[in-house]
Amino acid sequence: MTTPVSPHRPARRTLRALIVLAALAALVVTAAPAPAATSCGREVLDDWYDGRVDGTYPLHCYDDAIEIIPRDVRDYSSAEDDIRRALQAALRGEPAPPNSDPNGPGQPNPGEEPGEDGSGGSGEGGSGDGSEVSSPVGSESASSVPIPLLILSGLALLLVAGGSAGYVIRRIQAGRIPPPAV
């Protein structure tokens, strides 16, 4: 006894595959990245970026912050020294001392005229010596992911999903073609 085969079975499989892929694509597009839990070291470092460590943190947070200072910040700023002074002040129970750089991070050097845009440069791309740092686009802290990068990764995932769907559909349709007569 044989079971009757529906002529619409391959079309149903294709439709199911398309529905699953559409649901997956919708999930990828609408899913927002979960906010990462920030370590207390990151909080200390973010606090320093405004010019001084204003808050008081657990002692291990200062050490964590010193360990995660980006190399360029470590090399070209007083971040490590400022965070160590804030640690010493926290050990003594005193408020954090001022930043050792009298201008603070991102401020123009003495004798340098701020540009028309207020960036501290000449208004045409900075002073040309590479010391200017552009502000991050759409970020709220030093470690946030830029929004254009998120958009591009979403588009890449959609393109991969579309290509995969086309491949699956071709494979399903290839199974329906009768073999050549010999």
HUGIZI-V809232 format. One record per residue. N is the residue number from 1. RES is the residue in one letter. SS is DSSP state (hx for helix, st for strand, lp for the rest). Layout:
# HUGIZI-V809232
n=<N | N>
res=<RES | RES>
ss=<SS | SS>
This chain:
# HUGIZI-V809232
n=<1 | 2 | 3 | 4 | 5 | 6 | 7 | 8 | 9 | 10 | 11 | 12 | 13 | 14 | 15 | 16 | 17 | 18 | 19 | 20 | 21 | 22 | 23 | 24 | 25 | 26 | 27 | 28 | 29 | 30 | 31 | 32 | 33 | 34 | 35 | 36 | 37 | 38 | 39 | 40 | 41 | 42 | 43 | 44 | 45 | 46 | 47 | 48 | 49 | 50 | 51 | 52 | 53 | 54 | 55 | 56 | 57 | 58 | 59 | 60 | 61 | 62 | 63 | 64 | 65 | 66 | 67 | 68 | 69 | 70 | 71 | 72 | 73 | 74 | 75 | 76 | 77 | 78 | 79 | 80 | 81 | 82 | 83 | 84 | 85 | 86 | 87 | 88 | 89 | 90 | 91 | 92 | 93 | 94 | 95 | 96 | 97 | 98 | 99 | 100 | 101 | 102 | 103 | 104 | 105 | 106 | 107 | 108 | 109 | 110 | 111 | 112 | 113 | 114 | 115 | 116 | 117 | 118 | 119 | 120 | 121 | 122 | 123 | 124 | 125 | 126 | 127 | 128 | 129 | 130 | 131 | 132 | 133 | 134 | 135 | 136 | 137 | 138 | 139 | 140 | 141 | 142 | 143 | 144 | 145 | 146 | 147 | 148 | 149 | 150 | 151 | 152 | 153 | 154 | 155 | 156 | 157 | 158 | 159 | 160 | 161 | 162 | 163 | 164 | 165 | 166 | 167 | 168 | 169 | 170 | 171 | 172 | 173 | 174 | 175 | 176 | 177 | 178 | 179 | 180 | 181 | 182>
res=<M | T | T | P | V | S | P | H | R | P | A | R | R | T | L | R | A | L | I | V | L | A | A | L | A | A | L | V | V | T | A | A | P | A | P | A | A | T | S | C | G | R | E | V | L | D | D | W | Y | D | G | R | V | D | G | T | Y | P | L | H | C | Y | D | D | A | I | E | I | I | P | R | D | V | R | D | Y | S | S | A | E | D | D | I | R | R | A | L | Q | A | A | L | R | G | E | P | A | P | P | N | S | D | P | N | G | P | G | Q | P | N | P | G | E | E | P | G | E | D | G | S | G | G | S | G | E | G | G | S | G | D | G | S | E | V | S | S | P | V | G | S | E | S | A | S | S | V | P | I | P | L | L | I | L | S | G | L | A | L | L | L | V | A | G | G | S | A | G | Y | V | I | R | R | I | Q | A | G | R | I | P | P | P | A | V>
ss=<lp | lp | lp | lp | lp | lp | lp | lp | hx | hx | hx | hx | hx | hx | hx | hx | hx | hx | hx | hx | hx | hx | hx | hx | hx | hx | hx | hx | hx | hx | lp | lp | lp | lp | lp | lp | lp | lp | lp | hx | hx | hx | hx | hx | hx | hx | hx | hx | lp | lp | lp | lp | lp | lp | lp | lp | lp | lp | hx | hx | hx | hx | hx | hx | hx | hx | hx | lp | lp | lp | hx | hx | hx | hx | hx | hx | lp | lp | hx | hx | hx | hx | hx | hx | hx | hx | hx | hx | hx | hx | hx | hx | lp | lp | lp | lp | lp | lp | lp | lp | lp | lp | lp | lp | lp | lp | lp | lp | lp | lp | lp | lp | lp | lp | lp | lp | lp | lp | lp | lp | lp | lp | lp | lp | lp | lp | lp | lp | lp | lp | lp | lp | lp | lp | lp | lp | lp | lp | lp | lp | lp | lp | lp | lp | lp | lp | hx | hx | hx | hx | hx | hx | hx | hx | hx | hx | hx | hx | hx | hx | hx | hx | hx | hx | hx | hx | hx | hx | hx | hx | hx | hx | hx | hx | lp | lp | lp | lp | lp | lp | lp | lp>
